[in-house]
Amino acid sequence: MFEDLEFATSLGSDNHSGVHPKILQAVVAANRGHAHAYGLDEVSKLAALEFKRLFGDTVEAQYVFTGTAANVLSLSGLVKSFEAVIASEAAHLQQDECGAPEKFVGCKVMTVPSRDGRIRPEQLHTRLQRQGDQHFSQPRMVSLTQPTELGVCYTLPELRAWREWTTRKNLMLHIDGARLVNAAAFLNCSLRALTADIGVDVVSFGGTKNGLLGAEAVLLFSPLAKAHFKFYRKQAMQLSSKTRFLAAQFYAYLHQDLWLEIARHVTKTAQDLAARLAEIPEIQVQHAVESNALFVRLPKAWIGPLRERFFFYVWDVEQNLCRWMISFDWQPETNTRLVDAIREVRECFREK
Ligand SMILES: Cc1ncc(COP(=O)(O)O)c(C=O)c1O
């Protein structure tokens, strides 16, 4: 089947890759006989233990199908319609979710300027000046993306400072961790250190971008976050009936630390690529490479011919800034093929 279709190698997104073979095997392995639905099956129990092993005993992991649903449902039980979530202007929940938080939660998303996606507590003081004022949306939560949409990480001290500040201001703390695993690999710390030990309330924990198939988890830590989650999820039509197949994927991903193997691989491969690009003077890599994303400024004329060989998105047309995302199946040889293609395009324009 599909033998006649051509599947290219893409830098466009980690959503462009397929499913990690070990994850697919787990789905096949779970495909035996009958099992209870809606999370009451034995595979779900095993996966729940894996989440506790990696995130600590307080975590309750609940599955959804998309990262957008994970973000929106992370807010649902915690933020009321007259309240606001504060996020970086680059945050996925602000820029790329088609107003889903506004539609489903009804709240306002307040943005804070940022160059690399990171924001700092000092930027928020003016946002809190009208607390209690009935004319103003009431800030209730801060949402941080780790690593950010621009591929850089908050350090552990930065995250602790955020928790301390949000606690003082009576705000909840959410992490959009669509690629949280890469931050753990980059910072060389545990997933627990990045979440439970910081004291975050709720985390969107990515699966699909890291080699899973339509599987994301919301990690609930605080009692408030846990309280009504399942009702909001059902209303949002994100309660899977055959949960065992989502659980099987997460089990395979977490058990024996496949997550770490993949996260280390994509982060190192992205860093290796950045090092090789440094040898080409016409190219600048814009942000520190602390995840699987590279933001690459190319000569304008190179973009078209290169995109024909390896698809990618132009992030900022005015600056010729392109986003290159490294997927789990990208190999050192793929880096070499890409660098060779760049050199060929470069030669082509030299000759002209
Ligand atoms: C940081 C981040 N959060 C959330 C999402 C949403 O994921 P989905 O496209 O599955 O809704 C994405 C998707 O690109 C993302 O990059």
The ligand as an ORCA input file, in Angstrom:
! r2SCAN-3c Opt
* xyz 0 1
  C       4.726     24.593     21.697
  C       3.492     23.981     21.092
  N       2.401     23.810     21.855
  C       1.283     23.276     21.376
  C       1.192     22.852     20.070
  C      -0.119     22.317     19.571
  O      -0.107     21.046     19.049
  P      -1.239     20.549     18.016
  O      -0.850     21.035     16.681
  O      -1.181     19.060     18.190
  O      -2.554     21.089     18.456
  C       2.300     23.003     19.223
  C       2.228     22.578     17.810
  O       3.024     22.887     16.977
  C       3.470     23.590     19.742
  O       4.576     23.775     18.988
*
